[in-house]
Amino acid sequence: MTSADQKTITEHIITVVALGMCAFHLYTAQFGLFSAMVQRPIHLLFACALVLLVFPATRSLGRGGKVGAGMRALDWLLITGVTVAALHIVLSYKELVQRGGAATDTDLWLGGLLLILVLETTRRVMGPALPIITLVAVAYTLLGHYIPGLWGHRVIDLEQLISYQYLTTEGLFTIPLGVSASFIFIFILFGAFLVASGTGDFFIKFANALAGHLRGGPAKVAVLASATFGSISGSAVANVVSTGSFTIPLMKKIGYRPVFAGAIESVASTGGQFMPPVMGAAAFIIADMLGVTYLEVCKAALIPAVLYFVALLYMVHLEAVRRGLRGLDRSELPHLGDTVKSGGHLMLPAVLLVFLLVQGYSPMKSGLWALVAVVVISWFKASTRMGPAKIIEALEKGAKGALEVALACACAGIVIGCVTQSGLGLKFSSLVIQASGGHLWLSLVFVMVASLVLGMGLTTSAAYILTIILAGPVLVDLGVKPLAAHMFVFYYACLSCITPPVALAAFAGAGISGAKPFATGFESMRLAIIAYLVPFIFVYHPVLIWQGAWWDILLGFISAVSGCLAIGSALLGHLEVSLNWFWRLVLLVAAGLLIMPGYLSDLVGAGCLAGTFGLMRLKAKAQAVEAS
């Protein structure tokens, strides 16, 4: 048999496994989940098997991408191992309950094997960062009794560790993997169907038809398209690569600097992760870990997300004004009416999804029927129609797209198990509070840095989970509302995508724009400044996450939007006319006062902003008279 035939067979096997994974999750979405010790191991089995097939050992070791027969045999041996280990717990969990959770030798050997295979498959799909963090957690659990003082703990041997991780829902099979096996997979699949139906292309065309002719239009298109599509995809880097390949060249074409064009796309794509209604995968993890509804998480994210994109659109506009940039000629743009007529029906599944969630249907059921709606509605037009081949392709891409999240959640579960079994979670709060002297603001800074650092090498979901299991109790102990604490950590996990030194989304934008990666990263930070500030604000003043009286929320929103405009003008140095350093400083002060909720601060901030605007307006008129 030729190597070409082998490759073809392997690809067919990948498709079959991916379709099997999709069939399992679609079935449980409609008819209900199996028990945790069935649903989660089967989900993990499919994920590990697919990774071992899609990322073969030879390729992952960097040998030119060629897969030798011996190394492929090793992959099949590992697939057999993960199958036996996962199915063992599925088939014996009832017996395990009857014997009171006592582990047999078979349990220990297979549990140890599964933990090793989870680390290896995570390394193949995500790189070494998360497996290394997980191994550090395991080492701490096994060796922490040698550490004196508060950081130490009682003796935990290898058998106890494996039993806890493999035979309970407190370790490997804890909440993150449960959320991945229920909500997340369905929504990633939904996103894959939207892409396959052409919804992504429609978003770009619609945004172009709507805003492409405006001053700096292509940049505004990038913001609108990336915010919309990024919410569904949940991956900032993937969003930059997909929408950025179209929007960044258009931004450069009308005169935006390459570094600015790359930064705009990366910032907009990153913001899509916390833009309702979908918010990528992490929203479901937040809801599940907090024990609140998905809609509560979306509601909490709404005002900060709006502030983020208002500030970004305003800075895009100011940059265009400063540089005298125009939009694209209408002849180069799609017609709005024709665009809506040809692809507007593709928005209906997203509308249906939101409607079902509002009506109280479970996220799984809502995602399933929204996915079905994508296929049905695609048949409204011949150009978007999804036939069997497209459906199979979408199912396969959806399964592959879920691999990173599934393995990240599995490794996060191992870390959670280590933290709880060793007792570190209970002691960490007192350690951080002691280090910060009991000051909330200093604890927030510590948590922010931890989220940013972890997020630089991990997916947003993994960075959020690992930070919140340790830092969440710290913030709650210091009086922060649980929802605010989770949103705080989540925001900085997202922002790690554009924060140097490892700003993956910004580097992807730089690759397309031709700008320097680090320059693009720092420009991205500048454009996203509001997102670095707002989490601190909603910790102290939860009205920005929709907690409080409606008039306080409304006033907080209006003043914060005004603050966004002030900070945009201060950073770009333009408000009707160019601003010197003094007026930029005045606007920064005004922005801080306006973003911070409170009647007195709002009044003073509004006065500073209005006074500066009035003076600059008079100066602009005087310059216009002189010019004439």
C-alpha positions, 0 to 999 in steps of 0.5 A: 500500500502506498503512502498516499493510500495510507494518508487517504485512509488516515484522513477517512478515519479522522472524518469518521472519528470526528463525525462520531464525536459530533453524533455523541454530543448532538444526541446528548444535547437533544436527549440529555447528558449521561452521568458525569463519569460517562459523558466526560470520559467519552468526550475526553476519549474522542478529543484525545483520539482525534489529537493523536490522529490529526497531530501524529508523533513524527510531525509533533516532534518536528521532522518535516511533517512526514509520518513514518509507519513506526511512529504512526504505530505508536500513535495507534498504540496510544489511541488504544491506551486512551480508549481502554483507560476512558472506557474502563471508567465508563463501564466500571463507575457503578461498581466503583460506587459499590466498593466505596471508591476504593481503587484497584491496581487496574484503576491505578495503572489505567488512571496513571496512563490516562493522565500521561496521555492527556498531558501528551495530547495537550502538548501536541495540540497546544504546545508545552506551556499548559502541560508544564504548568500541570506537571508543576501542580502534580509535583507540588502535590507529591512533594509539597510535604517537604516544604515548610510553613504555610506552603507545605501540606500533608503527605500525598502519595502517587496512589492517592493522587491517581485515585483522586484524579481518575476516580472522582469528579474532583480532578481530571473529570471536574467542572471545566471538562464537564462544561466542554463536554456539554455546552462548549462543544455544541457552540463550537460546532454552531460556529463551524456551521455558520462559517460553512454557510458563508455567515462569516463572509456575510458579516464582512460584506454587511459591515463593508456596505454599512460603514465602508464609505465612512471616513476610515471606513475599512477600519470601522468595518474591521471593528464591526466584523471582528466583534460580531464574528469573534463572539462566535468563534471565541478565538482571537488569533483565528479571527485575526487570520480570517477577517484580517486577511480582508480588512487589514489590506483595505485599511492600508489601502486608504492610508492607515499605518501598517502597525495601526491596521494590524493593531485595530484588527487584533484589538477588535478580534480580542474584544469579540471574546467578551462581546455578547451574545455568544462570547466564545467558549468561556462564557459557559464555563463562567456560568457553570462555575458560578452556578448562574444562568448564561444570560446573567453572564452575558448581561454582566459583559454587555456594558464593558463590551460596549464601552470597549468597542465605542472607544475603539471605533472613536479612536479609529475615527480620530486617526482617520480625521488626523490623517485626512483619510477617507472611506472607500468609494461606493463603487468598490463596496457591496450595496447594502440592500443587495447584501441583505437580500442575498445573505441576510437570512444567515443572521436568523440562526443567531437571532433564534439562538438568543431567543431560545436562551431568553426563553429559558431553554438550556444552552445545549438545546438552544445551540443544537436547534440554532445549528439545525436552523443554520442548515435549514436556512442555508437552503433559502438561497442557492448560493448559501445552500449546505449540501451533505459534503458541506455538512460533513466538512462543518462537522469535522471542522467543528470537532477539530475546533473543539480539541484545544478547549477540551484538552485545556479543560482536561489539564485545568481539571488536573490542576484543580484536583491538585489544588484541592487535594493539597489544600493549596486553594484554602491557603492561597487566599490568606497567602495573597492577602498577607502579601498584599497587606489586605489591600484590595487594589494590590490583590487586584494587581497581583491577580491581573498580572497572573491572568495576563502571564498565564494567558500568554501561553494558554487559551483564554478558557484555560488561563481563566480557569487556572487563575480563578481557582486560585485567585477567585476566593482571594477576591471574594474574601476581600469583599468582591462580588463573585460575578465581578471577580470572575469577570475581572479574571476573564477580561485579563485572560482575554487581554493577554492576546494583545499584551506583549511579550507574547501577544499572539493576536497582535503578532498575527495582525502584524504578520498580515500588515507587515508591521513589527510584532512588538510595535503592533502589540504595544499599539494594541495595548494603547487602543484597548486601554479602556479594557485594562481599566474597566475591570478595576472599575466594576470591581469597586462599582458593580453598576457596570456589570448590571448590578444596582438600581436601573438609574445608577446603571444608566448614569454609569453607562452614559458617563462611562461612554463619555469617559471613553470619548475623553480617553480616546481624544487624550491618547490620540491627541485630537479633539476638533484640533490637535491637542498639546500635552496639557489638554491631553492630561486634562482629558485623561483626568476627565476620562478617569472621573467619568468612567468611575461611577459616582455623582460627584466624579461624573459632574466634575469629569463632565465639566472638564470634558465639556469645557475642553471641547468648547475651547477646542471648538472655538479654536477650530473655528478661529483656525478655519477663519484664518485659513479662509 
